[in-house]
Amino acid sequence: MSPEAPQLKSNYVPPTPLSAARMLEALRAAAVSHVIVVPDTYQKTFLAAVAAASDLSMISACTEDEAVAINAGLYATGHRPILSVQNNGIYACINTLRGIALDGAVPTVMLIGQYGQTADVAPEASPQRMVRMLEPMLTTWSIPTRRLWSNADLTHLPGDYEEAQARRGPAALVIPIPTVA
C-alpha cells in the first residue's frame, strides 16, 4: 500500500527562478561577509556569482554539518555568514542545527535549495518526500522559514537575516527551483 500524495491546492502559484545578481544584491543589503557553500545544483548560477564577487568570501564545506560549524566560528569572530545548502543535507544535519543554532543560540541563516522540486507542483503535493517534508520538519524544530518564490521575495532577506541575528537562532530561506544568471 502506498500513501497518497497530498492534493494540490487550486490557488497554487508556481515559483519563478531567482536571479543570481538579485540574490547578491540581497546579501549585500544584509551586509553578509561570507557564503558557506555545500555545492548545490539548484543554486549553481548563484554560487558562480558568489565566487566571482570580490566583496564576498566563499567557503566550501563538505557537509552541512561542517557548514553549520564554520558558520558558528565566523559568527563568534564577528563576521556575518550565510549558508547555501541543499534540502537533503538539512535532513542529515538536524542534530547539528539543534546543538549549535538552536541550543547554542548561534544565528544560522540558510539558503536551502529544494532539490527535487519542480515549478508545476507545490512542495506539499510533491511525490518527493525530501521536498514535501522539508518545511514541516523545519516547523517542527521551530525554525522560521520563508519561501523565496520570486525575485520580489528577496527584499525580505535582509530583514530575515537581522531577525535571526537578534533572536540568535536559525532561519531557513527555501529556494524552490534552480537559480538563473
Order of alpha helices (4+ residues) and beta strands (2+ residues): alpha-beta-alpha-beta-alpha-beta-alpha-beta-alpha-alpha-beta-alpha-beta
